[in-house]
């Protein structure tokens, strides 16, 4: 009897079908949002919403598209309205739209939705199958990129968002210690489906998460075509203070490599190759190299800045012989070099605004034996202070722009709040707030008087020796006290 009950409770998996069963759909989810789950994999032909049950049936145009969709969403659970939904094959082989006596009848998927998949830009007036599915909004999106470990450039955003329609303009900027962008489509429909498909997804595995909302702006004004702003309708604009960029559509950065399964929201074309180390990604064809040119530095603090290594592992450093405030810094790879530029260029350090850019050199040569160098070139490739040697390290998930609040870890039990406050005060910092983590007194947040103070304190106190081989770990925090 128990065996019969157990076997009855187990539902045998359905064979592949063009019709997919989607369950645990939250209240308020529209048909267009359900359809957006299937768009990256092919044309959607029919939709049946069972609103009272929180379920839907989605019919794809081909079996291959349905199989690709199920294969993708099996290990990666999709979300609608921040709630997980579950997808499996249905017992139905098709959704019939004729002779249906059921109140909930399947409806053909709107062609305006499927047109996005095939690059059709003329989807200005078509409405979705259910009335009022499209909210009132403009064609400008505000995009926030969270957890930026790998560099996200204007061209990468263009490559992703242009899959949903003609992108007119893009402006990138930093606000509230976040990488943000405003992006304007030729049509509001393009903006709607881009938001529905891309919001909440990561550009790269585990990082560079997209948070998207509609902007109140109706039109973007772009004065320069450079790495921070671009008007794709005007190639006559000056380059301004930014770096010159090639505007030809054929010259947009591409990411070659073996084809991969499309990620929902058209992230698939950005293929990321995996190195021998599990979990560590390298991005091909990032422009530039791993060597930085850092200028306007106080020569005395260069070794301290290098040892901090908060945005990547420093392998070599060369201080210029005639200009001691300029240094070449070789990072572990090009992505870490770009990350350091993104976060450190323009930061104030010891009263000076430091400048960081990519060097024309591909590597820093160590002095030959007997060659006079006066100790200006140093090799740090085997430094025990490297934070990113372990490809599975949590440090990869905790990279944030410089801020006045620092995250402290590896604090010995014997060290008190006053000890830590006095330590930071001794380095010239003004302590405005302090908080131990409730569950783990080995970690704490400390808020200082300014971002510049925090940068200085991190350089001075990361790896501070408390004795008995216990060293303080310091990094920037995204939180405040």
C-alpha positions in Angstrom: 0.0 0.0 0.0 2.8 2.4 0.9 4.6 1.6 -2.4 1.4 2.4 -4.3 1.1 5.7 -2.5 4.7 6.6 -3.2 4.5 5.7 -6.9 1.2 7.7 -7.2 2.9 10.8 -5.6 5.7 10.7 -8.2 4.8 12.3 -11.5 6.7 10.8 -14.4 8.6 13.4 -16.4 6.9 14.4 -19.7 8.5 13.8 -23.0 9.7 17.0 -24.8 6.9 19.1 -26.2 6.5 22.5 -27.8 4.1 23.4 -24.9 5.7 24.3 -21.6 4.0 24.3 -18.2 5.0 27.3 -16.0 3.9 27.3 -12.3 4.0 29.4 -9.2 3.5 32.6 -11.2 3.0 35.6 -8.8 -0.2 37.7 -8.9 0.1 40.6 -11.2 2.4 39.0 -13.8 1.3 39.9 -17.3 1.2 37.7 -20.4 4.0 39.7 -21.9 6.2 39.0 -19.0 5.6 35.3 -19.3 6.3 35.4 -23.0 9.6 37.3 -22.4 10.9 34.1 -20.7 10.7 32.3 -24.0 11.8 35.0 -26.4 15.6 34.4 -26.2 15.1 30.8 -27.4 12.8 31.4 -30.4 9.3 32.5 -31.5 6.4 32.1 -29.1 3.2 31.1 -30.8 0.5 30.7 -28.0 -0.1 31.5 -24.4 -2.7 30.2 -21.9 -2.8 32.0 -18.6 -4.5 30.3 -15.6 -4.6 33.3 -13.3 -6.5 31.7 -10.4 -3.9 28.9 -10.2 -0.8 30.9 -10.8 0.0 28.8 -13.9 0.5 29.2 -17.6 1.1 27.2 -20.7 3.5 28.6 -23.3 3.8 27.2 -26.8 7.0 27.7 -28.7 7.2 27.6 -32.5 9.6 24.7 -32.6 10.5 21.7 -30.4 14.2 22.8 -30.4 13.3 26.1 -28.9 11.3 24.5 -26.2 14.1 22.0 -25.4 16.7 24.9 -25.3 14.4 26.8 -22.9 13.9 23.9 -20.5 17.6 23.0 -20.6 18.6 26.5 -19.7 16.0 27.1 -16.9 16.5 23.7 -15.2 19.7 24.7 -13.4 19.0 28.5 -13.5 15.6 29.2 -12.0 13.9 32.2 -13.7 12.2 34.9 -11.7 9.1 37.0 -12.3 8.4 40.0 -9.9 11.4 38.7 -7.8 9.7 35.3 -7.3 11.0 32.0 -8.6 8.9 30.3 -11.3 9.3 26.7 -12.5 9.1 25.4 -16.1 8.6 21.8 -17.4 7.3 20.1 -20.4 3.5 19.8 -20.7 1.5 16.7 -21.6 -0.1 18.9 -24.4 1.6 18.8 -27.8 0.0 22.1 -28.9 -2.5 24.7 -27.6 -5.6 24.8 -29.7 -7.3 28.1 -30.1 -10.5 26.8 -31.7 -13.6 25.3 -30.1 -12.5 26.1 -26.7 -15.3 26.1 -24.1 -13.0 26.8 -21.2 -13.1 30.4 -20.0 -9.3 30.7 -20.1 -8.6 30.3 -23.8 -5.1 30.3 -25.3 -4.2 33.4 -27.2 -1.7 33.8 -30.1 1.4 35.5 -28.9 1.6 39.0 -30.3 3.8 39.4 -33.3 5.3 42.6 -31.8 6.9 40.4 -29.1 8.4 37.9 -31.6 9.6 40.7 -33.8 12.1 41.7 -31.2 13.8 38.3 -31.6 14.3 38.9 -35.4 15.5 42.5 -35.2 12.2 44.1 -36.5 12.3 47.7 -35.4 8.9 48.6 -36.7 6.9 47.5 -33.6 5.6 50.8 -32.6 1.8 50.3 -32.4 1.1 46.6 -31.9 -0.3 45.7 -28.5 0.1 42.5 -26.5 -2.6 39.8 -26.5 -4.1 41.1 -23.3 -5.3 44.6 -23.2 -3.3 47.1 -21.2 -0.3 44.9 -20.8 2.1 47.7 -21.6 2.4 50.3 -18.9 2.7 53.9 -19.8 6.4 54.7 -20.1 9.0 56.3 -22.3 11.9 54.9 -24.4 14.7 55.7 -21.8 15.9 53.1 -19.4 18.0 53.7 -16.2 20.4 50.8 -15.8 22.4 50.1 -12.6 25.2 47.5 -12.8 25.8 45.9 -9.4 28.8 43.8 -8.3 31.1 45.0 -11.1 34.0 42.6 -11.0 34.7 42.5 -14.8 34.7 45.8 -16.7 31.4 46.9 -18.2 31.9 49.3 -21.1 29.5 51.4 -23.2 30.1 49.0 -26.1 29.2 46.0 -24.0 25.9 47.6 -23.0 25.2 48.5 -26.7 25.9 44.9 -27.7 23.4 43.5 -25.2 20.6 46.1 -25.5 20.7 46.4 -29.3 19.3 42.9 -29.5 15.9 44.4 -28.5 15.8 47.3 -30.9 17.6 50.3 -32.3 19.6 52.1 -29.5 19.8 55.8 -30.1 21.9 57.1 -27.2 23.8 55.8 -24.1 25.3 57.8 -21.3 27.4 56.1 -18.5 28.3 57.6 -15.1 28.9 56.8 -11.4 26.4 57.8 -8.8 26.0 56.7 -5.2 29.1 54.5 -5.7 27.4 52.6 -8.5 28.0 52.2 -12.2 24.8 53.5 -13.9 23.7 54.2 -17.4 20.9 55.9 -19.3 19.9 54.3 -22.5 17.4 55.6 -25.1 15.7 53.3 -27.6 14.0 54.4 -30.8 10.7 53.1 -29.5 9.1 52.6 -26.1 8.2 49.0 -27.0 11.9 48.1 -27.3 12.5 49.6 -23.9 9.7 47.6 -22.4 10.8 44.2 -23.6 14.5 44.9 -22.9 13.5 45.7 -19.3 11.3 42.6 -19.0 14.0 40.3 -20.3 17.2 41.7 -18.8 16.2 43.0 -15.4 17.9 41.0 -12.7 20.2 39.0 -15.0 24.0 38.9 -14.8 26.2 39.8 -17.8 28.8 37.4 -16.5 28.3 34.4 -14.2 27.8 35.7 -10.6 28.6 39.3 -11.2 27.7 42.5 -13.2 24.0 42.2 -12.3 21.6 44.5 -14.3 19.0 46.4 -12.4 16.7 48.2 -14.8 13.8 50.7 -14.4 12.1 53.3 -16.7 13.6 56.8 -16.5 11.5 59.9 -16.1 13.5 61.5 -18.9 12.0 61.4 -22.4 15.2 62.3 -24.3 18.9 62.2 -23.7 21.2 65.0 -24.7 24.7 63.8 -25.7 27.4 66.3 -26.4 30.4 64.0 -27.0 30.9 60.6 -28.6 33.4 58.9 -26.3 33.7 56.0 -23.9 31.2 57.6 -21.5 28.5 58.9 -23.9 27.4 58.1 -27.4 24.8 59.3 -29.8 24.6 56.6 -32.5 22.6 58.9 -34.8 25.4 61.5 -35.0 28.9 60.6 -35.9 29.9 64.3 -36.2 30.0 64.9 -32.4 33.4 65.8 -30.9 35.2 63.4 -28.6 35.5 65.9 -25.7 37.6 64.9 -22.7 37.0 61.1 -23.1 39.0 58.6 -25.0 38.4 58.4 -28.7 36.3 55.5 -29.8 35.5 54.0 -33.1 31.9 54.6 -34.1 31.5 52.2 -37.0 29.0 49.5 -36.2 31.4 46.9 -37.6 34.0 47.9 -35.0 31.8 47.3 -31.9 33.7 44.9 -29.7 32.8 41.3 -30.3 33.5 38.4 -28.0 34.6 35.4 -30.2 34.5 31.9 -29.0 32.3 28.8 -29.2 28.6 29.4 -29.4 26.7 29.0 -26.2 23.1 28.6 -25.2 21.4 32.0 -25.3 21.0 33.5 -21.9 17.5 35.1 -21.3 17.6 38.7 -22.3 20.2 38.2 -25.1 23.2 37.9 -22.8 24.3 34.8 -24.7 26.4 36.5 -27.4 28.8 37.7 -24.7 30.6 34.4 -24.5 33.0 34.1 -21.6 35.8 31.6 -21.7 36.8 29.6 -18.6 40.5 29.1 -17.8 42.0 26.0 -16.2 41.1 27.2 -12.7 37.5 26.3 -12.0 35.2 29.3 -11.5 37.7 31.8 -12.9 36.7 33.7 -16.0 38.8 35.5 -18.5 37.2 37.9 -21.0 38.7 37.8 -24.5 39.4 41.0 -26.5 39.1 43.5 -23.6 40.9 46.5 -25.2 44.3 47.3 -23.7 46.5 45.1 -21.4 47.2 44.4 -17.8 49.8 47.3 -17.3 48.6 50.5 -15.7 50.2 54.0 -15.9 49.6 55.6 -12.5 50.6 59.2 -12.1 50.4 62.1 -9.5 51.3 59.8 -6.7 53.3 60.4 -3.5 56.3 58.2 -4.2 56.5 57.2 -0.5 53.1 55.5 -0.5 53.4 53.5 -3.7 54.5 50.3 -2.0 51.6 50.7 0.5 49.1 51.2 -2.3 50.4 48.2 -4.1 50.1 46.0 -1.0 46.5 46.9 -0.5 45.5 45.3 -3.9 41.8 45.8 -3.3 40.9 45.7 -7.0 43.3 43.0 -8.2 46.6 41.2 -7.6 49.6 43.4 -8.4 52.5 41.4 -10.0 55.1 44.1 -10.7 55.7 47.8 -10.1 58.2 50.1 -11.7 58.6 53.7 -10.4 59.9 56.1 -13.0 63.6 57.1 -12.4 63.2 60.8 -13.2 59.5 61.2 -12.2 59.0 59.4 -8.9 55.3 60.3 -8.8 54.7 58.1 -11.8 54.6 54.3 -11.8 53.8 51.4 -14.0 51.7 48.7 -12.3 51.2 45.3 -13.8 48.0 43.5 -12.7 47.3 39.8 -12.9 45.1 40.3 -16.0 43.5 42.9 -18.2 40.1 42.7 -16.4 41.8 43.6 -13.1 43.6 46.4 -14.7 40.4 47.9 -16.1 38.7 47.4 -12.7 41.5 49.4 -11.0 41.1 52.2 -13.5 37.3 52.3 -13.1 37.5 52.7 -9.3 40.8 54.5 -8.7 41.2 57.0 -11.4 40.4 60.5 -10.0 40.5 59.4 -6.4 42.3 61.7 -3.9 45.2 60.2 -2.1 47.4 62.2 0.4 46.1 65.5 -1.1 46.8 64.5 -4.7 44.3 63.4 -7.3 45.7 60.2 -8.8 45.4 59.3 -12.4 45.2 55.8 -13.8 45.1 54.7 -17.4 46.3 51.8 -19.5 50.0 51.9 -20.4 51.3 51.4 -23.9 53.6 48.6 -22.5 52.4 45.1 -22.4 54.6 44.0 -19.5 57.1 45.3 -17.0 60.6 43.9 -17.5 62.6 43.1 -14.4 66.1 44.5 -14.4 68.8 42.2 -15.7 71.5 41.0 -13.3 74.0 43.8 -12.7 71.7 46.4 -14.2 71.4 49.5 -12.0 67.8 50.0 -10.9 68.0 51.6 -7.4 65.2 49.4 -6.2 62.6 51.1 -8.4 61.3 47.9 -10.0 59.8 45.3 -7.7 58.2 41.9 -8.3 55.1 41.1 -6.2 53.9 38.0 -8.2 54.4 35.7 -5.2 53.1 38.2 -2.6 51.2 36.5 0.2 48.9 39.6 0.3 47.1 38.8 -3.0 43.4 38.7 -2.5 42.4 36.9 -5.7 44.7 34.0 -6.0 41.9 31.6 -5.1 39.4 31.6 -8.0 36.6 30.7 -5.5 37.4 33.4 -3.0 34.6 35.5 -1.6 36.7 38.6 -2.4 35.4 38.3 -6.0 31.9 39.0 -4.7 32.9 41.9 -2.5 34.5 44.5 -4.8 33.0 48.0 -4.4 34.0 51.5 -5.3 35.9 53.6 -2.7 33.6 54.7 0.1 33.9 56.3 3.5 32.8 53.0 5.1 35.3 50.2 5.4 34.7 46.5 6.0 37.1 45.0 8.6 37.6 41.2 9.0 39.9 38.8 10.8 39.7 40.7 14.0 41.1 38.8 17.0 38.7 38.3 20.0 41.0 40.3 22.3 40.7 43.5 20.1 38.0 45.9 21.4 36.0 48.7 19.8 38.3 51.3 21.4 41.4 49.5 20.2 40.2 49.7 16.6 39.0 53.3 16.9 42.4 54.3 18.3 44.2 52.4 15.5 42.4 54.3 12.8 42.6 57.6 14.7 46.4 57.1 14.9 46.5 57.2 11.1 44.8 60.5 10.9 41.2 59.2 10.4 38.1 60.7 11.9 35.9 57.8 13.2 32.2 58.7 12.7 30.7 55.3 13.4 31.6 51.7 14.3 29.6 48.5 14.4 30.6 44.9 15.0 28.7 42.2 13.1 26.2 40.7 15.5 26.8 37.1 14.6 30.5 37.4 14.1 32.7 39.7 16.1 35.6 39.0 13.8 34.1 41.4 11.3 33.0 45.1 11.7 32.1 48.2 9.8 33.9 51.5 10.4 32.8 54.8 9.0 35.4 57.5 8.5 35.2 61.2 7.8 35.6 61.1 4.0 36.4 58.8 1.1 39.9 60.1 1.0 40.4 59.2 4.6 39.1 55.7 3.9 41.4 55.2 1.0 44.4 56.3 3.1 43.3 54.1 6.0 42.9 51.0 3.8 46.4 51.5 2.4 47.9 52.0 5.8 46.1 49.3 7.8 45.3 46.4 5.5 47.3 43.5 6.7 48.0 45.3 10.1 49.7 42.8 12.4 47.8 42.4 15.7 50.5 39.9 16.8 50.5 36.1 17.0 50.3 36.0 13.1 46.8 37.6 13.0 46.5 40.3 10.4 43.6 42.8 9.8 41.8 42.6 6.4 40.4 45.9 5.1 38.2 46.5 2.1 35.6 49.1 0.9 31.9 48.4 1.9 28.7 49.0 0.0 26.9 49.6 3.3 26.9 52.5 5.7 26.4 52.7 9.4 
